[in-house]
Amino acid sequence: MEPGLVCLSAMREARAKFYAGVEAHAAAHCGLDDVALLDREDRKTLRSDAVAQIAEFFYVLKYSKMKIPGDLEGFLRRHNDDMAAMEASCRNGYTVGGLSLQRLKRAKFSDPQINYVLHESESGEPRFDQQSLQRIFTQIMSFETCRNVLLVLAQFGLLRRWDFNLVLIGSDGTLEGLYRAHLEEIVDAVRSS
């Protein structure tokens, strides 16, 4: 079979299993015997591309050998540089992809915000205030969509959420573990073809 088709088939199958794993974890977390008993809107969110994007982010943080918190500062500053470059590309207040100048400005981290993320991640486990994650994902989802997805992931035990003066988000490894299994399945399918 054409290698590209093998890869495509593996990606589709692995993604379906990833979402099934996310739903199974959510149902088990709630004490439900069947994922069909989950709320329909929650299931839509759990199967959204936004969940895969967030899982991928936490996977990279865990498995890329980034030093936490040390390497986070460089990551957040590069994010700011990327937002500045996109701002510079705006014509009539929008990027070619349709992001508004206002949204890009809102997506940048101030020095105190960067310091806060570094402080919260001092233990070696990355923790972000909710608005920091909204900034990080601004190119692929709105602040409100990101907030809603983070709420659902925390509700079903796929991310940890602490509500102090600011909402903090972290992971216990569940979500990125499911994403890792998804990637390993793709790698195995391509290798064995």
Secondary structure, DSSP 8 states (H G I E B T S, - for coil): --HHHHHHHHHHHHHHHHHHHHHHHHHHHTT-S-GGGS-HHHHHHHTSHHHHHHHHHHHHHHHS---TTHHHHHHHHHHHHHHHHHHHT-BTTB-TT--BHHHHHHT---HHHHHHHHHHTTTSS--EEHHHHHHHTTTTS-HHHHHHHHHHHHHTTSSEEEESSSEEEE--SHHHHHHHHHHHHHHHHHHH-
